[in-house]
Structure formats: C-alpha cells, structure tokens
Amino acid sequence: MLNKYGQQFIFKCNLNAKETEKLEIKSRFLKDILLAWSNVNFKDDISNIGKRIIWNNTNIKSNIKPFFLHDWADKGIVFIEHIYDYRNKHFFSFNEIHNL
C-alpha cells in the first residue's frame, strides 16, 4: 500500500497534513494514521537542514509535490547532506549523485 512512498520509511519523513491528505492511498484507515502522525511529527523549521530527510518532505518538492525515489534511497541517499558538498558549498551534480 505504501510502496510508492517508501513503505514504513514514510513515518520518518516530514509531511504536513495538507500534503499527507493528497497522497494516493486507498485505505482511509491508513491515511488517517498518516494524518495523525503528520500532525504530531511535522516540523516547519529549516534549522539543521543537512539532517533533514529529502523524501516525502513538504519543504522539498518536484512538480509541486513531495516525492520519493526508491533507487536513490536504496543507495543510501536520504538526507540533504548526502547531496550537498559542504567543502565547495554547492549541491552535487546529477552525474556525481548517479555515480555514488
């Protein structure tokens, strides 16, 4: 049911209630659980940004909605710090990330 969103990984993510409501989940019970979780868990601040999870994050969107990339998550790319080069102060290029 939650494969599209990373299975149980979604419970570690930072989705607000508005974005959670938009998820394409058929089970109303499961959606209600996620809504309750997002109401308790969502953090709107951006302090310590490098430690924020990229996936299913209300503050990080592609095509105006949060997203999850299985291939990248499977390679261990989870936090913003995994795609940001602190030495040069820029995000890694797609090719650099692709070669991880």
PANU-35895 format. One record per residue: residue number from 1; residue in three letters; x, z, y of N, C-alpha, C in turn. Coordinates in steps of 0.2 Angstrom, whole numbers, plus 5000, padded with zeros to 4 digits. Example, Ala and Ser with C-alpha at 12.3 -4.5 7.8 and 13.67 -1.06 7.14 Angstrom:
# PANU-35895
<n:1, res:ALA, n_c1:5066, n_c3:5039, n_c2:4972, ca_c1:5062, ca_c3:5039, ca_c2:4978, c_c1:5066, c_c3:5039, c_c2:4984>
<n:2, res:SER, n_c1:5064, n_c3:5035, n_c2:4989, ca_c1:5068, ca_c3:5036, ca_c2:4995, c_c1:5064, c_c3:5039, c_c2:5000>
END
This chain:
# PANU-35895
<n:1, res:MET, n_c1:5004, n_c3:5000, n_c2:4994, ca_c1:5000, ca_c3:5000, ca_c2:5000, c_c1:5004, c_c3:5000, c_c2:5006>
<n:2, res:LEU, n_c1:5010, n_c3:5003, n_c2:5006, ca_c1:5014, ca_c3:5004, ca_c2:5012, c_c1:5020, c_c3:5000, c_c2:5012>
<n:3, res:ASN, n_c1:5021, n_c3:4995, n_c2:5007, ca_c1:5027, ca_c3:4992, ca_c2:5006, c_c1:5029, c_c3:4988, c_c2:5012>
<n:4, res:LYS, n_c1:5024, n_c3:4985, n_c2:5015, ca_c1:5026, ca_c3:4981, ca_c2:5021, c_c1:5029, c_c3:4985, c_c2:5027>
<n:5, res:TYR, n_c1:5028, n_c3:4992, n_c2:5026, ca_c1:5031, ca_c3:4997, ca_c2:5031, c_c1:5036, c_c3:5001, c_c2:5029>
<n:6, res:GLY, n_c1:5039, n_c3:5000, n_c2:5023, ca_c1:5044, ca_c3:5004, ca_c2:5020, c_c1:5042, c_c3:5009, c_c2:5016>
<n:7, res:GLN, n_c1:5036, n_c3:5009, n_c2:5013, ca_c1:5034, ca_c3:5014, ca_c2:5008, c_c1:5034, c_c3:5021, c_c2:5012>
<n:8, res:GLN, n_c1:5037, n_c3:5026, n_c2:5009, ca_c1:5037, ca_c3:5033, ca_c2:5012, c_c1:5041, c_c3:5033, c_c2:5018>
<n:9, res:PHE, n_c1:5046, n_c3:5029, n_c2:5019, ca_c1:5050, ca_c3:5028, ca_c2:5025, c_c1:5046, c_c3:5029, c_c2:5031>
<n:10, res:ILE, n_c1:5040, n_c3:5026, n_c2:5031, ca_c1:5036, ca_c3:5026, ca_c2:5037, c_c1:5035, c_c3:5033, c_c2:5040>
<n:11, res:PHE, n_c1:5035, n_c3:5038, n_c2:5036, ca_c1:5034, ca_c3:5045, ca_c2:5038, c_c1:5041, c_c3:5048, c_c2:5042>
<n:12, res:LYS, n_c1:5046, n_c3:5044, n_c2:5042, ca_c1:5052, ca_c3:5046, ca_c2:5045, c_c1:5052, c_c3:5043, c_c2:5052>
<n:13, res:CYS, n_c1:5048, n_c3:5038, n_c2:5053, ca_c1:5048, ca_c3:5034, ca_c2:5059, c_c1:5045, c_c3:5037, c_c2:5065>
<n:14, res:ASN, n_c1:5045, n_c3:5033, n_c2:5071, ca_c1:5042, ca_c3:5036, ca_c2:5077, c_c1:5037, c_c3:5031, c_c2:5080>
<n:15, res:LEU, n_c1:5031, n_c3:5032, n_c2:5077, ca_c1:5025, ca_c3:5028, ca_c2:5079, c_c1:5020, c_c3:5032, c_c2:5082>
<n:16, res:ASN, n_c1:5017, n_c3:5030, n_c2:5088, ca_c1:5012, ca_c3:5034, ca_c2:5091, c_c1:5005, c_c3:5032, c_c2:5088>
<n:17, res:ALA, n_c1:5000, n_c3:5036, n_c2:5089, ca_c1:4994, ca_c3:5035, ca_c2:5086, c_c1:4991, c_c3:5028, c_c2:5088>
<n:18, res:LYS, n_c1:4992, n_c3:5025, n_c2:5094, ca_c1:4989, ca_c3:5019, ca_c2:5095, c_c1:4992, c_c3:5013, c_c2:5091>
<n:19, res:GLU, n_c1:4999, n_c3:5014, n_c2:5090, ca_c1:5002, ca_c3:5009, ca_c2:5085, c_c1:5000, c_c3:5010, c_c2:5078>
<n:20, res:THR, n_c1:4999, n_c3:5016, n_c2:5076, ca_c1:4998, ca_c3:5018, ca_c2:5069, c_c1:4991, c_c3:5015, c_c2:5068>
<n:21, res:GLU, n_c1:4986, n_c3:5015, n_c2:5072, ca_c1:4979, ca_c3:5013, ca_c2:5071, c_c1:4979, c_c3:5005, c_c2:5070>
<n:22, res:LYS, n_c1:4984, n_c3:5002, n_c2:5073, ca_c1:4985, ca_c3:4994, ca_c2:5072, c_c1:4988, c_c3:4992, c_c2:5065>
<n:23, res:LEU, n_c1:4991, n_c3:4997, n_c2:5061, ca_c1:4994, ca_c3:4995, ca_c2:5055, c_c1:4988, c_c3:4992, c_c2:5050>
<n:24, res:GLU, n_c1:4990, n_c3:4987, n_c2:5047, ca_c1:4986, ca_c3:4984, ca_c2:5042, c_c1:4986, c_c3:4988, c_c2:5035>
<n:25, res:ILE, n_c1:4982, n_c3:4993, n_c2:5035, ca_c1:4981, ca_c3:4997, ca_c2:5029, c_c1:4974, c_c3:4998, c_c2:5027>
<n:26, res:LYS, n_c1:4972, n_c3:4996, n_c2:5021, ca_c1:4965, ca_c3:4995, ca_c2:5019, c_c1:4962, c_c3:5002, c_c2:5018>
<n:27, res:SER, n_c1:4967, n_c3:5007, n_c2:5015, ca_c1:4964, ca_c3:5013, ca_c2:5014, c_c1:4963, c_c3:5018, c_c2:5020>
<n:28, res:ARG, n_c1:4957, n_c3:5019, n_c2:5022, ca_c1:4955, ca_c3:5023, ca_c2:5028, c_c1:4958, c_c3:5030, c_c2:5027>
<n:29, res:PHE, n_c1:4958, n_c3:5033, n_c2:5021, ca_c1:4961, ca_c3:5039, ca_c2:5019, c_c1:4969, c_c3:5039, c_c2:5021>
<n:30, res:LEU, n_c1:4972, n_c3:5034, n_c2:5019, ca_c1:4980, ca_c3:5034, ca_c2:5020, c_c1:4981, c_c3:5033, c_c2:5028>
<n:31, res:LYS, n_c1:4977, n_c3:5029, n_c2:5031, ca_c1:4978, ca_c3:5028, ca_c2:5038, c_c1:4976, c_c3:5034, c_c2:5042>
<n:32, res:ASP, n_c1:4972, n_c3:5038, n_c2:5040, ca_c1:4970, ca_c3:5045, ca_c2:5043, c_c1:4976, c_c3:5049, c_c2:5042>
<n:33, res:ILE, n_c1:4979, n_c3:5049, n_c2:5036, ca_c1:4985, ca_c3:5054, ca_c2:5035, c_c1:4991, c_c3:5051, c_c2:5040>
<n:34, res:LEU, n_c1:4992, n_c3:5045, n_c2:5041, ca_c1:4997, ca_c3:5042, ca_c2:5045, c_c1:4995, c_c3:5044, c_c2:5052>
<n:35, res:LEU, n_c1:4989, n_c3:5044, n_c2:5054, ca_c1:4987, ca_c3:5045, ca_c2:5061, c_c1:4989, c_c3:5053, c_c2:5063>
<n:36, res:ALA, n_c1:4987, n_c3:5057, n_c2:5058, ca_c1:4988, ca_c3:5064, ca_c2:5059, c_c1:4996, c_c3:5065, c_c2:5059>
<n:37, res:TRP, n_c1:4999, n_c3:5062, n_c2:5055, ca_c1:5007, ca_c3:5063, ca_c2:5055, c_c1:5010, c_c3:5060, c_c2:5062>
<n:38, res:SER, n_c1:5007, n_c3:5055, n_c2:5064, ca_c1:5010, ca_c3:5052, ca_c2:5071, c_c1:5008, c_c3:5056, c_c2:5076>
<n:39, res:ASN, n_c1:5002, n_c3:5059, n_c2:5076, ca_c1:5000, ca_c3:5064, ca_c2:5082, c_c1:5005, c_c3:5070, c_c2:5082>
<n:40, res:VAL, n_c1:5008, n_c3:5072, n_c2:5076, ca_c1:5012, ca_c3:5078, ca_c2:5076, c_c1:5019, c_c3:5076, c_c2:5077>
<n:41, res:ASN, n_c1:5021, n_c3:5070, n_c2:5074, ca_c1:5028, ca_c3:5068, ca_c2:5074, c_c1:5031, c_c3:5064, c_c2:5080>
<n:42, res:PHE, n_c1:5027, n_c3:5060, n_c2:5083, ca_c1:5029, ca_c3:5055, ca_c2:5088, c_c1:5033, c_c3:5059, c_c2:5094>
<n:43, res:LYS, n_c1:5038, n_c3:5056, n_c2:5096, ca_c1:5042, ca_c3:5058, ca_c2:5101, c_c1:5043, c_c3:5052, c_c2:5106>
<n:44, res:ASP, n_c1:5041, n_c3:5053, n_c2:5113, ca_c1:5041, ca_c3:5048, ca_c2:5118, c_c1:5047, c_c3:5048, c_c2:5122>
<n:45, res:ASP, n_c1:5052, n_c3:5053, n_c2:5121, ca_c1:5058, ca_c3:5053, ca_c2:5125, c_c1:5063, c_c3:5049, c_c2:5121>
<n:46, res:ILE, n_c1:5068, n_c3:5047, n_c2:5125, ca_c1:5073, ca_c3:5042, ca_c2:5123, c_c1:5080, c_c3:5046, c_c2:5123>
<n:47, res:SER, n_c1:5080, n_c3:5053, n_c2:5123, ca_c1:5086, ca_c3:5056, ca_c2:5123, c_c1:5090, c_c3:5055, c_c2:5116>
<n:48, res:ASN, n_c1:5096, n_c3:5055, n_c2:5115, ca_c1:5100, ca_c3:5054, ca_c2:5109, c_c1:5097, c_c3:5048, c_c2:5106>
<n:49, res:ILE, n_c1:5097, n_c3:5042, n_c2:5110, ca_c1:5094, ca_c3:5036, ca_c2:5107, c_c1:5098, c_c3:5033, c_c2:5101>
<n:50, res:GLY, n_c1:5104, n_c3:5034, n_c2:5100, ca_c1:5108, ca_c3:5032, ca_c2:5095, c_c1:5105, c_c3:5034, c_c2:5088>
<n:51, res:LYS, n_c1:5102, n_c3:5040, n_c2:5088, ca_c1:5100, ca_c3:5043, ca_c2:5082, c_c1:5092, c_c3:5041, c_c2:5080>
<n:52, res:ARG, n_c1:5089, n_c3:5037, n_c2:5085, ca_c1:5083, ca_c3:5035, ca_c2:5083, c_c1:5082, c_c3:5030, c_c2:5078>
<n:53, res:ILE, n_c1:5077, n_c3:5030, n_c2:5074, ca_c1:5076, ca_c3:5025, ca_c2:5069, c_c1:5073, c_c3:5019, c_c2:5072>
<n:54, res:ILE, n_c1:5076, n_c3:5013, n_c2:5070, ca_c1:5074, ca_c3:5007, ca_c2:5073, c_c1:5067, c_c3:5005, c_c2:5070>
<n:55, res:TRP, n_c1:5066, n_c3:5006, n_c2:5064, ca_c1:5060, ca_c3:5003, ca_c2:5061, c_c1:5054, c_c3:5007, c_c2:5062>
<n:56, res:ASN, n_c1:5048, n_c3:5003, n_c2:5063, ca_c1:5042, ca_c3:5006, ca_c2:5064, c_c1:5042, c_c3:5011, c_c2:5070>
<n:57, res:ASN, n_c1:5045, n_c3:5009, n_c2:5075, ca_c1:5046, ca_c3:5013, ca_c2:5081, c_c1:5042, c_c3:5010, c_c2:5087>
<n:58, res:THR, n_c1:5038, n_c3:5014, n_c2:5090, ca_c1:5034, ca_c3:5012, ca_c2:5095, c_c1:5038, c_c3:5009, c_c2:5101>
<n:59, res:ASN, n_c1:5044, n_c3:5012, n_c2:5102, ca_c1:5048, ca_c3:5010, ca_c2:5108, c_c1:5052, c_c3:5004, c_c2:5106>
<n:60, res:ILE, n_c1:5052, n_c3:5001, n_c2:5100, ca_c1:5056, ca_c3:4995, ca_c2:5098, c_c1:5052, c_c3:4991, c_c2:5095>
<n:61, res:LYS, n_c1:5051, n_c3:4985, n_c2:5098, ca_c1:5046, ca_c3:4980, ca_c2:5096, c_c1:5048, c_c3:4973, c_c2:5095>
<n:62, res:SER, n_c1:5045, n_c3:4969, n_c2:5091, ca_c1:5046, ca_c3:4962, ca_c2:5090, c_c1:5040, c_c3:4959, c_c2:5090>
<n:63, res:ASN, n_c1:5039, n_c3:4954, n_c2:5095, ca_c1:5032, ca_c3:4951, ca_c2:5095, c_c1:5027, c_c3:4956, c_c2:5097>
<n:64, res:ILE, n_c1:5028, n_c3:4960, n_c2:5102, ca_c1:5024, ca_c3:4966, ca_c2:5104, c_c1:5022, c_c3:4971, c_c2:5099>
<n:65, res:LYS, n_c1:5025, n_c3:4971, n_c2:5094, ca_c1:5023, ca_c3:4977, ca_c2:5089, c_c1:5029, c_c3:4979, c_c2:5085>
<n:66, res:PRO, n_c1:5029, n_c3:4986, n_c2:5083, ca_c1:5034, ca_c3:4989, ca_c2:5079, c_c1:5035, c_c3:4985, c_c2:5073>
<n:67, res:PHE, n_c1:5041, n_c3:4985, n_c2:5070, ca_c1:5042, ca_c3:4981, ca_c2:5064, c_c1:5047, c_c3:4985, c_c2:5059>
<n:68, res:PHE, n_c1:5047, n_c3:4982, n_c2:5053, ca_c1:5051, ca_c3:4985, ca_c2:5048, c_c1:5055, c_c3:4979, c_c2:5044>
<n:69, res:LEU, n_c1:5061, n_c3:4979, n_c2:5044, ca_c1:5065, ca_c3:4973, ca_c2:5040, c_c1:5068, c_c3:4976, c_c2:5034>
<n:70, res:HIS, n_c1:5065, n_c3:4975, n_c2:5028, ca_c1:5067, ca_c3:4978, ca_c2:5022, c_c1:5075, c_c3:4976, c_c2:5020>
<n:71, res:ASP, n_c1:5077, n_c3:4970, n_c2:5021, ca_c1:5084, ca_c3:4968, ca_c2:5020, c_c1:5089, c_c3:4972, c_c2:5024>
<n:72, res:TRP, n_c1:5087, n_c3:4973, n_c2:5030, ca_c1:5092, ca_c3:4977, ca_c2:5034, c_c1:5092, c_c3:4985, c_c2:5032>
<n:73, res:ALA, n_c1:5086, n_c3:4987, n_c2:5031, ca_c1:5085, ca_c3:4994, ca_c2:5029, c_c1:5089, c_c3:4996, c_c2:5023>
<n:74, res:ASP, n_c1:5088, n_c3:4991, n_c2:5018, ca_c1:5091, ca_c3:4991, ca_c2:5011, c_c1:5099, c_c3:4991, c_c2:5012>
<n:75, res:LYS, n_c1:5102, n_c3:4988, n_c2:5017, ca_c1:5109, ca_c3:4988, ca_c2:5019, c_c1:5111, c_c3:4994, c_c2:5022>
<n:76, res:GLY, n_c1:5106, n_c3:4999, n_c2:5024, ca_c1:5108, ca_c3:5005, ca_c2:5027, c_c1:5108, c_c3:5005, c_c2:5035>
<n:77, res:ILE, n_c1:5105, n_c3:4999, n_c2:5037, ca_c1:5104, ca_c3:4999, ca_c2:5045, c_c1:5097, c_c3:5002, c_c2:5046>
<n:78, res:VAL, n_c1:5098, n_c3:5008, n_c2:5049, ca_c1:5092, ca_c3:5012, ca_c2:5050, c_c1:5091, c_c3:5015, c_c2:5057>
<n:79, res:PHE, n_c1:5097, n_c3:5017, n_c2:5060, ca_c1:5097, ca_c3:5020, ca_c2:5067, c_c1:5100, c_c3:5015, c_c2:5072>
<n:80, res:ILE, n_c1:5098, n_c3:5016, n_c2:5078, ca_c1:5101, ca_c3:5012, ca_c2:5083, c_c1:5108, c_c3:5011, c_c2:5083>
<n:81, res:GLU, n_c1:5111, n_c3:5017, n_c2:5082, ca_c1:5119, ca_c3:5017, ca_c2:5082, c_c1:5122, c_c3:5013, c_c2:5076>
<n:82, res:HIS, n_c1:5118, n_c3:5010, n_c2:5072, ca_c1:5120, ca_c3:5006, ca_c2:5067, c_c1:5121, c_c3:4999, c_c2:5069>
<n:83, res:ILE, n_c1:5118, n_c3:4997, n_c2:5075, ca_c1:5118, ca_c3:4990, ca_c2:5078, c_c1:5121, c_c3:4990, c_c2:5085>
<n:84, res:TYR, n_c1:5124, n_c3:4996, n_c2:5087, ca_c1:5127, ca_c3:4996, ca_c2:5093, c_c1:5134, c_c3:4998, c_c2:5093>
<n:85, res:ASP, n_c1:5138, n_c3:4994, n_c2:5096, ca_c1:5146, ca_c3:4996, ca_c2:5096, c_c1:5147, c_c3:5000, c_c2:5102>
<n:86, res:TYR, n_c1:5148, n_c3:5006, n_c2:5101, ca_c1:5150, ca_c3:5011, ca_c2:5107, c_c1:5156, c_c3:5010, c_c2:5110>
<n:87, res:ARG, n_c1:5161, n_c3:5007, n_c2:5106, ca_c1:5168, ca_c3:5005, ca_c2:5109, c_c1:5167, c_c3:5000, c_c2:5115>
<n:88, res:ASN, n_c1:5163, n_c3:4995, n_c2:5114, ca_c1:5163, ca_c3:4989, ca_c2:5118, c_c1:5156, c_c3:4990, c_c2:5122>
<n:89, res:LYS, n_c1:5152, n_c3:4995, n_c2:5121, ca_c1:5146, ca_c3:4996, ca_c2:5124, c_c1:5141, c_c3:4990, c_c2:5124>
<n:90, res:HIS, n_c1:5140, n_c3:4987, n_c2:5118, ca_c1:5135, ca_c3:4982, ca_c2:5118, c_c1:5132, c_c3:4982, c_c2:5110>
<n:91, res:PHE, n_c1:5127, n_c3:4978, n_c2:5110, ca_c1:5124, ca_c3:4978, ca_c2:5103, c_c1:5128, c_c3:4973, c_c2:5099>
<n:92, res:PHE, n_c1:5128, n_c3:4974, n_c2:5092, ca_c1:5132, ca_c3:4969, ca_c2:5088, c_c1:5128, c_c3:4962, c_c2:5088>
<n:93, res:SER, n_c1:5131, n_c3:4957, n_c2:5087, ca_c1:5128, ca_c3:4950, ca_c2:5087, c_c1:5124, c_c3:4950, c_c2:5080>
<n:94, res:PHE, n_c1:5119, n_c3:4945, n_c2:5080, ca_c1:5116, ca_c3:4944, ca_c2:5073, c_c1:5121, c_c3:4943, c_c2:5068>
<n:95, res:ASN, n_c1:5126, n_c3:4939, n_c2:5069, ca_c1:5131, ca_c3:4937, ca_c2:5064, c_c1:5135, c_c3:4943, c_c2:5062>
<n:96, res:GLU, n_c1:5136, n_c3:4948, n_c2:5066, ca_c1:5140, ca_c3:4954, ca_c2:5064, c_c1:5136, c_c3:4958, c_c2:5060>
<n:97, res:ILE, n_c1:5129, n_c3:4959, n_c2:5062, ca_c1:5125, ca_c3:4963, ca_c2:5058, c_c1:5124, c_c3:4960, c_c2:5051>
<n:98, res:HIS, n_c1:5123, n_c3:4953, n_c2:5051, ca_c1:5122, ca_c3:4950, ca_c2:5045, c_c1:5127, c_c3:4950, c_c2:5040>
<n:99, res:ASN, n_c1:5133, n_c3:4951, n_c2:5042, ca_c1:5139, ca_c3:4952, ca_c2:5038, c_c1:5141, c_c3:4959, c_c2:5036>
<n:100, res:LEU, n_c1:5137, n_c3:4964, n_c2:5038, ca_c1:5138, ca_c3:4971, ca_c2:5035, c_c1:5137, c_c3:4971, c_c2:5028>
END
